[in-house]
């Protein structure tokens, strides 16, 4: 795939993201042949958009999901400044691209993690985390999930499902708390739809701790993007099972409460997704 076609796809993906549009399929000549090309195009999309990158998202952490997606490592995407919101937040469904709400832990880095040959230790990554937050991501994709859905490199070029991030209040003393076993509940319109924990979702990772997720993905993203990771958000999904929205007015909330003396956590964050509404007046 020559440079002109890479740039053509980057411009097209940037236009789709900027305009909140999707399309069915992708011309074969524009499908990236591999992950390296896909990430190079994703960086071009950033340049075309001209939006500040304030963080990175991780996807495909579980081996089973990797097999399903036909990838061998977790994948990452950029988090753009215009898509960061603070709870409580509202978005218009029509401007999202098949949004899937995912309950996450989101880390703000307060120290540099520059690319290096030696892998970072868990302790080093943990020391670099300034704060850890509960959050909801509206994962989205510029391609309609239909029979013409393109191969995974095209999705990676689009940002690996990166979308709107709703940020909750920081969790105090997060390193002293049992984050991995923290139970999280996803409610929509006051009805419980999903329940889970990081320990269950990431049981193939040691202790299911968020900093283990950051250790892998931060180094991968830094090496690919060739930049320091500093004062940015890193989001790690809390579970695989997500809820697809149907375009009606929805409210999603994540609640967590750990029933252990001295480390209780109770938090609430909300996101309202509003369907398109029309108004007609008569004289």
N, C-alpha and C positions, 0 to 999 in steps of 0.2 A: 504494500500500500504506500504509494508515494506521498510526499509532503503536501502536494496540492489537494489530494483527496482527504488527507487528515484534516487539513484546514477547512475544507468544505464541510466535513461532518461536524467539526467543532462549531462553525458558524451556525449550522442548522440546529444543533442541540442547544446552543445559546439562545437562538430565536425561540425555540419551543419552550424553553424554561422561562424566558423573559415574558412570554405571552401566555403562559399557563396552558399550553396545548399539548395534545398527544397525537400520535399517528400509528397506523397499523403497519408493522413491518419496516424493513429498511433495505434499500437497494444493496445487492450483494457486493458491488464495487466499493461501497462505503462501510462494510463490516470490517472492523479491525481484525487482523489475523491472529493477534496474541495479546497477552496482558500488558506487555511493555508498550505496545503501540496504543492500547486502550488508555493507559494512564497518561501517555504523552498527549493524547487528544483531550483528556479531561483537564490537563493543565492549559491547553489551548482554549477550552471552554471558559475557564477562569479568566483568561486574558480577554476573550471576546466580550464577556459580561462586564468586566471592569468592577466587579463586586469584591469587597474585602473578604478574604477567607479568615474566619475566626475560629475554626476548629475542624475536626475530622470525625467521621463516623466509621464504625467497624461493622462488617456483616460477614456471614458465613463462618461463624466461629466453631460450629459443631461439625464433626466428621461426617455425620449422616447428611447434613444439609450440604456440605461440600460435595459429596458424591452426587446428590440430587442436582446441584448446580453445575456439576462437572468442573470443579475447581479443586486445586490441591492445597491452597492456603486461604486464610481469611482475606477478604477484600476490603477496600476502604474508599471513602469519598469525602469531598470537601463539604464543610458547613459554611454557608455564606451569611454575612452579617444581616442582610435584610430579612432572613428567615429565622432569626432568633427572637423569641417572644418570652415574656415573663408571665407566669401563672398569676391570676386567671387570664386566659387569652381567648380570642375569637378569630376564626378564619372563615372565608367563604369557600364552600365546597367546590363551586364551579371553577375556582382559580387553582385548585389542587389537581394533581394528575393521579387518579385512582388511589387516594390516600389510604394508607394502612397505619393505624395508631399502634405504636410500640412503646411499652413501658421500659424505661432505661435508668441506668445510673450514668450521670454525666459529670466528668471531671474537668475542672479548670486548672490548667498548669500555671505555676507561678515561677518556674525556673526553666532554664534552657535544657533541652535534650537534643544536642546536636548529633548529626549522623556520625557513627564511628564503627570500626570493625568489631570491637568487643561488645557483646550483648550487654544491655543494662540489667542490673540485678533488680529484683522486686523491691528491695529497700531503696534503691536509687530512684526508681520511678515513683514510689510512694512519697519520698521526700520532695519530689518535684510537684506533687499535686497540692495546689493551694486550697481547694475546696471540692467536695463531692456533693452532687445534687441529685434528687429524684427528678425524673423528667419524662416527657412524652415526645416521641418523634412521629411526625406524619411522613412515613416513607412514601416515596412516589417515584414514578418512572415515566419518561417521555414516550414509551412504547406501550400500546394497548396489549394486554395479556390475552392474545387470541392465537389462532392457528399460524399466523405470520410472525409471531414473536421472534425477534432476532437472537443470535447466539450471545452467550454471556459477555464476551469482550465489548459488545455494543452497549450493554447495560453498565459495564464498568466505565466506559467512556462517558456515560451520562451521569456518573457520580455514584454508582453502586447503590441506588435507591435513596440518596440523600435528599432530605426535604426539610420541612419546618420543624424547629426544635422549640418545645415549650419547657422552660426552665423553672424548677421549683426552688424553694429556699435551701440553702446549704445545710448539710447534715453535720452538726457539731461533733467534734471528736470522732470522726468516722473510722479512724484506724483502731479505735478501742471498742468499736461496736461490731456485732455479728451481722455485718452487711449481707454476707452470702446466704444466711438462712432467714433474712428478713422477708416475711410474706408480703406480697404485693397483690392488690386486687384492682382489676380494671372494670369500671362501671360505665355503662352507657344508658343515658336517660334513667338513672337511678337503679338500673338493673345490672346485677353482676354478670359479666361475660367471660372473664378470664381470671385465673388465680395461679400464682407461681412464685418462684424464688430464683435467685442467681445460682444458688448451689445446685439446684435440680437442672437448670438449663445448661450450666457450664460444668457439669460434673466430670468432664474429661480434663478440666483444668484444675490444678492444685487448689483445693479449698474453695474453688469458684469465686475467688476474690477479684474485685474490679481491677486492682493493680497488676494482676497477672495478665488480664486482657490488654491493658495499656502497654505492658512490657513488650508484647509481640507486635501489636499494631502500630505503636508509636515508632518503633524502630523501622518497620516496613515502610510506613508512610514517609518518614524522614529520608530513608534511603532513596525512595522513588522520586520524591518531590525535591530532594536536594536542598532542604532548608531546615533551620532549627525549629523545634516545636516549643513555643513559649507563650504563656498567657493565652492559651487557646482551649477550646472545649474538646473533649474526647468523650464520645458516647458509646456505651456498651449496652447491648440489648439485654433485658432481663429474662426474656423467654422467646421461644420460637413462635408460639401460637398467637397469631395476631387477628384482629377483627377488621373485616372489610366494611366500609360504610356505604350506605345506599343513597346518600345525597340529601336525606331529610335532616332536620335539625337534630343534632346529637350533642350529648355532653359526655365526655370521657373524664373519669377521675381515677387517680391511683392513690390507694391508701395502704399504708404499711404500719404494722404494730408488732413488735417483738416482745413476747411475754417472758422476759428474763430480768430478774432484779438488777438494777443499776445500768441497763443498756437499752431501756425502752426507747423506741422510735415511733412517733406518730406524725404522719404528714398527709397533706391533702393538696393535690394540684388539679386544675381543671382546664379543659379545652372545649370550647363550643364550636361546632362546625355547622354553619348555616347554609341551607340550600338557597338557590337563587329564588328571589321573590319579585313579583311584579305588582305595580300599583296603578290603578286607573282612576281618574277623577272625572266627574261629569258636572257640567255647568247647569 
